[in-house]
Amino acid sequence: MTRTRPRPHPRLPLALTAATTLLAAHLYGATAAHADAGPGDPPGTEASAAAPVKVDPNDPDLKLPEGATLAAPKVLDIKSVVEDQGGEERREDTNTDVTFALQAEVLFPKDSAKLSDQAKSRIDAIAQEIKKQHASQVRVFGFTDNLGSHEHGVVLSKQRANAVQDVLSQELNDPNVTFDVRGYAEDYPIADNSTEDGRKKNRRVEVTFPRTAS
């Protein structure tokens, strides 16, 4: 999975020069003023130890260069993460997607891709959310920890993802829903693989689908 970082605007450093200078001046002034405050004084009651910083409104660094334009406004992607007390299930919501992550221990026996008795109810709950969001594209990705060979991890994680996809497909019973099923082994860990608690979180199956309803 490749992530592309946005390229900075080529003229942006010019606009930031004055802003950075002003920020440093304000911080210096605030530090000097705070040095004269009493130890019990609340914020906002410090002695005025530094003169206000004068700003030249005609400073060219405070203006956009000729021909430059501001980038289009963008709504930030807000992420909400809810995890049950035992960490066995995690739900992550963004403006565009919903992701459920189920730890392998609640779905499968150790080193197995056979679903446990309690697995179906958890997968059924995810299917209901897919229906609620009217999603037609679902990604099911399997992951393991870094123990064992990478080749074995790829096979096991893909088999586990296939098992979850089978239950989702049966529950949804909708030919218009398409699935993307993959196994990534130990790639893309979400916790430290040097501890058992971390490896437990990394052994998981993630189900992701678009958010189309509020």
FENQUI-V298392 format. One record per run of one state. SS is the DSSP state (H for helix, E for strand, - for the rest). FROM is the first residue (numbers start at 1). LEN is the number of residues. If there is no record, write none. Layout:
SS & FROM & LEN
SS & FROM & LEN
This chain:
- & 1 & 11
H & 12 & 24
- & 36 & 24
H & 60 & 3
- & 63 & 17
E & 80 & 4
- & 84 & 5
E & 89 & 5
- & 94 & 3
E & 97 & 7
H & 104 & 3
- & 107 & 1
E & 108 & 1
- & 109 & 6
E & 115 & 1
- & 116 & 3
H & 119 & 14
- & 133 & 4
E & 137 & 7
- & 144 & 6
H & 150 & 23
- & 173 & 5
E & 178 & 6
- & 184 & 12
H & 196 & 7
- & 203 & 1
E & 204 & 7
- & 211 & 4
